[in-house]
Amino acid sequence: MDATTIWRPNAGCSIRYRSHNESIECLQELSVVTANAPYIIFIGDSRLRQLRDGLILELTGNDYDFQANREAIVDPLFYKKHAASGKYYPSAGVHVWFEWFSHMDDGFGPLTNHLKKLILSDFKPSLLVMGVGVWLMRDCHRTGVSLDACVQRYSKEFEKLYPVLVELSATTKMIWLPQCAVHEKKFEHVDNINVGFTNKNM
C-alpha cells in the first residue's frame, strides 16, 4: 500500500472519524466509568511519538509534531525527543505519556524490564500503545544484514517479548502498532539517518 493511500476496511464497514468534541467526551465518559482520569501511554520509537503528538493535536488543537510541522512550537519542559515525557491535559481530562524505546531486546533488556515493572506496579494505564522495529531495519541496512536475516532477528526478539505482553494484557488494554508504509520520495534528499526506511523492508 502506498503511504499516501487512505486505508479502508472490508466491504460493509467504514471508518468513523471522531470530532474534537466527541474525542473529549469519550475520554470524559471513561473517567466517569473508571473514577479516574484516563492514562494513555505510548511506548516505542518516533512513530509512536508522532502518534502521541497526533492525539494531543486532536484533543487540544496544539501541534507539537516538529517532524510533520516545522513551525511547531515545542515546550522543552514536557517534550523530549528521545526520552520519557508526559503531561496531564485538563481540557480533555487525560494523562498522555511517552516512553522512548528504539529497539526490542533479548528478553532481559530495558524494554522488557520496563514492561515487567508495569506488570508489578499498582498503577495500570487505561491504554498502552506500543511499536518498535524501524531502527532495527535501519541498523540492518547500514551494516549490510539481509532483509531475511533482519526479519528473523525481529521475530526472535518479538517472541522473547510476547510472554510479557500477554501477561500485561491481563490488566491493561494494549495495541501493538505494526510497521506502516512510508513515503519513500520524502527520504530521497535527507541525511543518512533515515537510510533504509523503505516499503520493502517495512
C-alpha positions as CSV (number, residue, x, y, z in Angstrom):
1,M,0.0,0.0,0.0
2,D,1.3,3.4,-0.9
3,A,1.9,5.7,2.0
4,T,-0.4,8.3,0.5
5,T,-3.3,5.8,0.3
6,I,-6.1,6.0,2.8
7,W,-6.7,2.6,4.3
8,R,-10.3,1.3,4.1
9,P,-11.8,-1.7,5.9
10,N,-13.5,-4.6,4.2
11,A,-16.8,-4.0,2.4
12,G,-19.7,-3.4,4.7
13,C,-17.6,-1.4,7.2
14,S,-16.4,2.2,7.3
15,I,-14.1,4.3,9.4
16,R,-15.7,6.9,11.5
17,Y,-13.7,10.0,12.2
18,R,-14.5,11.5,15.6
19,S,-14.7,15.2,16.0
20,H,-12.7,17.1,18.6
21,N,-15.7,17.3,20.9
22,E,-16.5,13.6,20.5
23,S,-13.0,12.6,21.4
24,I,-13.0,14.6,24.6
25,E,-16.5,13.4,25.5
26,C,-15.3,9.8,25.1
27,L,-12.4,10.3,27.5
28,Q,-14.6,12.2,30.0
29,E,-17.1,9.3,29.9
30,L,-14.2,6.9,30.5
31,S,-13.1,8.9,33.5
32,V,-16.6,8.7,35.0
33,V,-16.8,4.9,34.5
34,T,-13.4,4.2,36.0
35,A,-13.5,7.0,38.6
36,N,-10.0,8.1,37.4
37,A,-8.6,10.3,34.6
38,P,-7.6,8.1,31.7
39,Y,-3.8,7.4,31.4
40,I,-2.6,6.7,27.9
41,I,1.0,5.5,27.4
42,F,2.8,5.3,24.1
43,I,6.0,3.1,24.2
44,G,8.3,2.9,21.2
45,D,10.2,4.9,18.6
46,S,9.5,8.2,16.8
47,R,6.4,6.7,15.0
48,L,4.8,6.3,18.4
49,R,5.9,9.7,19.5
50,Q,4.1,11.1,16.4
51,L,1.0,9.2,17.3
52,R,1.2,10.7,20.7
53,D,1.5,14.1,19.1
54,G,-1.5,13.4,16.8
55,L,-3.6,12.5,19.9
56,I,-2.6,15.7,21.6
57,L,-3.4,17.7,18.4
58,E,-6.8,16.0,18.3
59,L,-7.6,16.7,21.9
60,T,-6.2,20.2,22.3
61,G,-5.6,21.7,18.9
62,N,-1.9,22.2,19.7
63,D,0.6,20.8,17.2
64,Y,3.8,19.5,18.7
65,D,4.9,17.2,15.9
66,F,8.0,19.0,14.7
67,Q,8.7,16.3,12.2
68,A,5.5,16.9,10.3
69,N,5.2,20.6,11.1
70,R,8.5,22.5,11.1
71,E,6.7,25.5,12.6
72,A,5.5,23.6,15.7
73,I,6.5,25.2,19.0
74,V,7.8,22.6,21.4
75,D,7.8,23.1,25.2
76,P,11.1,21.6,26.3
77,L,9.8,21.1,29.9
78,F,7.5,18.2,28.8
79,Y,8.5,17.4,25.3
80,K,11.5,15.1,25.0
81,K,12.5,13.7,21.6
82,H,14.3,10.6,22.8
83,A,13.3,10.4,26.4
84,A,10.3,9.8,28.6
85,S,7.9,12.7,28.8
86,G,4.2,13.3,29.6
87,K,1.6,15.7,30.7
88,Y,-2.0,16.0,32.0
89,Y,-4.4,17.8,29.7
90,P,-7.2,19.2,31.8
91,S,-9.3,20.2,28.8
92,A,-9.7,16.6,27.9
93,G,-9.1,15.2,31.4
94,V,-6.4,12.7,30.3
95,H,-2.8,11.9,31.0
96,V,-0.7,11.3,27.9
97,W,2.7,9.8,28.4
98,F,5.5,8.7,26.0
99,E,8.4,6.3,26.8
100,W,11.2,6.2,24.3
101,F,12.4,2.7,23.2
102,S,14.1,2.4,19.8
103,H,14.6,-1.4,19.9
104,M,13.3,-4.6,21.4
105,D,15.8,-6.8,23.3
106,D,16.7,-10.4,24.2
107,G,14.1,-10.7,27.0
108,F,16.4,-9.2,29.6
109,G,16.9,-5.7,28.3
110,P,15.5,-2.2,29.1
111,L,12.2,-2.6,27.2
112,T,11.3,-6.0,28.8
113,N,12.3,-4.7,32.2
114,H,10.1,-1.6,31.8
115,L,7.1,-3.8,30.9
116,K,7.7,-6.1,33.8
117,K,7.7,-3.1,36.2
118,L,4.3,-2.1,34.8
119,I,3.1,-5.7,35.5
120,L,4.2,-5.4,39.1
121,S,3.0,-1.9,39.6
122,D,-0.3,-1.0,41.3
123,F,-0.7,1.7,38.6
124,K,-2.3,0.4,35.4
125,P,-2.6,2.6,32.3
126,S,-6.0,2.9,30.6
127,L,-4.4,2.1,27.3
128,L,-0.9,1.1,26.2
129,V,0.2,1.7,22.6
130,M,3.4,0.1,21.5
131,G,5.6,-0.5,18.5
132,V,9.3,-0.8,17.6
133,G,11.2,-2.0,14.6
134,V,12.1,0.9,12.4
135,W,15.5,1.4,14.0
136,L,16.3,-2.3,13.6
137,M,15.6,-2.1,9.9
138,R,17.8,0.9,9.6
139,D,20.6,-0.8,11.5
140,C,20.4,-3.9,9.3
141,H,20.6,-1.7,6.2
142,R,23.6,0.2,7.5
143,T,25.5,-3.0,8.4
144,G,24.6,-4.9,5.3
145,V,22.4,-7.5,7.0
146,S,20.0,-9.1,4.6
147,L,16.3,-8.4,4.9
148,D,15.6,-12.1,5.7
149,A,18.1,-12.1,8.5
150,C,16.8,-8.9,9.8
151,V,13.2,-10.2,9.8
152,Q,14.4,-13.3,11.7
153,R,16.1,-11.2,14.3
154,Y,12.9,-9.1,14.7
155,S,10.8,-12.3,15.0
156,K,13.1,-13.8,17.7
157,E,13.1,-10.6,19.7
158,F,9.3,-10.3,19.5
159,E,9.0,-14.0,20.6
160,K,11.0,-13.1,23.7
161,L,8.8,-10.1,24.4
162,Y,5.5,-11.8,23.7
163,P,5.0,-13.6,27.0
164,V,5.5,-10.3,28.8
165,L,2.9,-8.6,26.6
166,V,0.4,-11.4,27.2
167,E,0.9,-11.1,31.0
168,L,0.5,-7.3,30.8
169,S,-2.6,-7.6,28.6
170,A,-4.4,-9.3,31.5
171,T,-4.7,-5.9,33.3
172,T,-4.1,-3.4,30.6
173,K,-5.6,-2.8,27.2
174,M,-2.9,-2.8,24.6
175,I,-2.3,-2.1,20.9
176,W,0.8,-3.3,19.1
177,L,1.4,-1.0,16.1
178,P,2.8,-2.8,13.1
179,Q,5.3,-1.1,10.8
180,C,3.5,1.3,8.4
181,A,4.1,2.3,4.8
182,V,6.5,5.2,4.3
183,H,6.5,8.0,1.7
184,E,9.8,6.9,0.1
185,K,10.3,10.1,-2.0
186,K,10.4,12.1,1.2
187,F,13.6,10.3,2.1
188,E,15.4,10.8,-1.2
189,H,17.1,14.1,-0.1
190,V,17.5,13.6,3.6
191,D,20.6,12.7,5.6
192,N,21.8,9.2,6.3
193,I,19.8,8.9,9.5
194,N,16.8,7.7,7.6
195,V,18.6,5.4,5.1
196,G,16.9,2.0,5.0
197,F,13.4,3.2,5.6
198,T,11.6,1.7,2.6
199,N,8.3,0.0,2.0
200,K,10.2,-3.2,1.0
201,N,11.7,-3.6,4.5
202,M,8.8,-2.2,6.5
